[in-house]
Amino acid sequence: MALRILLTNDDGVDAPGLAVMAEIAHALSDDVWIVAPDGNQSGAGHRFSFGRELSFVEHGPRRFAVKGGSPADCVVAGMTHILGDKPADLVLSGVNAGQNLGDIVNCSGTAAGAREGVLQGAIGIAMSQSMDYEITRKPDWSNAARFGAEVVEAILAAHGDDDVFYNVNFPYCGTTEVTGLAAVAHQRFSRSPIRYYPSDNDGEFFMAIPETPLPLDPKADYEVLRRGNAITVTPFALQQTHRGALERLGTIGLKGR
């Protein structure tokens, strides 16, 4: 049976990376649907727009934007309404313009789209095309376009019943320089990479990632992507309970009880 695929992103329904993701999806199935934000939702994380009315804007057959919606809003609206009684088997989120690595995944709207896909009963895969921001802020989509469908097929073949979503990053290099597909852990930074960053406008500031916290694990996603030119894939568990801490907490109690 053909896969039913739902696409979303956090760069907006008209983003070039979503067009690349549509090409990837159509290489896998003819049953492809798009429900994406109407504008940029980068850094939105897993935010839901509770208490605020949303609406659909139809952009063509099987292609919808959610006005003011987050990636998580879009996946829920797609899975529980647009697709009716036949929700998607696979949710693909991206392709994001820029890498989503390490702890940055915690605030990534791209990652949230894939995560919510799993919470809604599908397999979820987030995809990002890395860039060297010191050289350009215009992505080269060649690696995502060339290898994306093959990466999805490899993940689906290995998936099993794991309660995870997958985070994929394509390296910033020529297609002939890609060294393969590497399954790696995510980089746990020594501190949050997100910092206050002053604006040139008096009294204003930004949230930004001015530098990467060190040290970096040479076997984790950040360095394997950057130095190894590999396509990285990391499975993120949805069951986040830390078993060791849970066991230690089981030994505590209240004084006098």
N, C-alpha and C positions, 0 to 999 in steps of 0.2 A: 504494500500500500504506500502511495506517495506521501511524503512528509508534508504536513501543513506548517508553514513557517510564518512567524510574525516578526517584523523588523521594527526596531525603534532606535533612537539615539539621543544624545544630549546636545548636539550641535544644531538641531532644527531640521524640519522636513525638507528644506531645499539645500541642505549641506551636500557638498560633493562626496563626502565619505559615505553618506547613505545611498547614493547612487552606486558606489562601488559595492556596498553590501548587497544591494539589490541584484547586481550581476552575480555575486557569489551565491546568493540564494537561488536564483533562477538556474544556475548550473546544477543544483541539487533537486529542484522541484518546480513544477508549474503552479503550485498552490501557495502563492506568496502574497502576503498582506503587509501594508505599512501603516502603523499608527505612531506618529512622532510629534514632538513639541512643535509649535508654530514658530518658535524662535530659540535662541541659544539658552540652554539650561546647564551649562558646564558648572561643575561643582555643586550641583543641586543635591547630590547624594540620593538617599532613598526618601526624599520628602514627598508627602502627599498633600494635596490641596484641599484639606478638610474645611468645611464651612464656607467654601467659595464656589460659586457656580462655574462650570466649565462648559465648553461647547465644541462640537466637531466642525471642521472646515474640510470639505471634500476637495481633494486635489486631482482626482481622476479615479479610474477603476481600481478598487482595492487599495486606495491611497488616501489617508486621512491625517489631518493635523488636529491636535487638541490645543485650542486657544488658551494660552497661559498655563498649560499643563506641564508637569515634570515627566521625565522618562517613566517613573513608577506609575504615575497617573495613566500614561499612555498604554502601558502593558496591561493594567487592570481593565481599562476601558476596552482594549482590543480583545482580551481573553474572555471577559465576562459579558460583553455586549456586541461588539462588531462581528465577532466570529460565531456568535449565537451558541448553539448547542454542540458545536464542534470546535473546541479551542485548539490552539496550535500545539503541535508536538515539539516544536523547536522555536525558541526565541533567540534571535541574533540582535545584538545591540552594538551599534557603531556604523561604519568604521570611524572611530574617533580621530580627530585631527590632533595628534600628539600622544605621547606614551602615557599609559596608566600603570605605574609600577609601585612596588613597595606599599607603604602605608597610605599613599595617595588614593589607593583603591577605596579606602573608607569614605571618601567624599565624592567619588566619581559617579556622575549620573549615568555614564556608560555602563559601569559595573552594576549599578542599581537596576538598570533595565534587565540585565541577564539574571540578577538575583531574584527580582520579582517574577520573572518567567518561571523559575524553579518553584517559588512559593505558590504559583498558580498551577503547577502540575506539569510543566514542560521541562525540557532540557534547555539550559541557558548558557549562552556563550557571548562574552563581551570581546570586542576586537578593537585594537588601536594601532594606528600607524605612527611610529616614532619619528621625531624630527631632531635636528641639531639647531636649537634656537639661536645659537650664536652665528649661524650661517643663514638661516631662512626661517620664516614662519609660514611658508607655503609647502604643504606636504607633497611628497612624491608618492602616489598611491600604487606604484608598480608592484611592490612586494605583496601588498594586500590583495590586489587584483589577480596576481599570478598564482599565489599559493593559498588564498583564502578557502576555496571550496575543498581543496585537498586536506587542509587543516581541520575543517569541520568534519569531514568524513573520518579522519583518524581519531578525533575525539569521540565521535559517535560509536566507533568500533570498540573503543576501550571503556566506554562509560559504565556499563553495568547498572546497579541500583544505587550508586553513591548519591548521598544527599549533598550535592555540591553544585556551584556554578563555576564556569571556566573563564579565566582571564587570559587573553591572547594579545601579544604585542609583536608587531612586525618590525624588523630592524631598519635602520637608516643606512642603506647601502644599495648597491646595484643588485639586480636579481641573480646575477651569476656569482655574487659574493656571499649569498645566504648559505650558511653552513648546515642547516637542517632544522628540525623541530626538537626543542629541548623542554622536557618537563622539569620545572624548577620550583623551589619554594619562593615566596615573596620576601622582599627585603624588609626586615623589621628595623626601622631607623632608630637611632639612639635618642631622638626627640622628634617632635612633629616638624616636618619641613615647611609648614605654613606659618608665615610671619607677617607682622605689621610692616608695611612698606610705604614710606612717605611719598606724597604726590608733589608735583611742582606747583600745584594750586594751594595757597595758604590755608591751613586748617583741614585739609583733606588727606586721605590716605587710602591705601589699597590692602587687600589680602593677597599675598603673593608667595611664590616659592623662589626666593632669591638665590638659594644655594642648596646643595644636597648635603644632608647631615652625614658625617663620617664617623666610624669606618664603614666600609661596604664589604659584604660577603661576596667573594669571587664566584661562589656557586649559586647565588640567588638571582632573581630575575633582572635586577638593574644592571649588573655587570655582565651577565651572560648575553643579554640583549646588546649592550653597548660595545663591549670588547670582543664578544664572540660571534657577532653577526648572526646569531641564531634567532629563529622565531620561538618565542617563549610561551609556554602555556602553564598556568598555575591553577589547580583546583582549590576553591575556597569553600570550607564547610559552612553549612547553614546552622548546624547545631553548634552553638558557640560556648556551651558550658565547659569550663575548665575542670576536668575531673579531679586533678590533684587538689586544687583549692576547695572544691566541693567536699572532698573527704576531710580536709582539715577543718572546714567550717562545721562539719558534722560532729566534731568533738567539743564545740564551744556551747555555752549556755548563759543564762542570766544569773547573776549572783542572788542568792536567797531563794532560788527556785529548786 
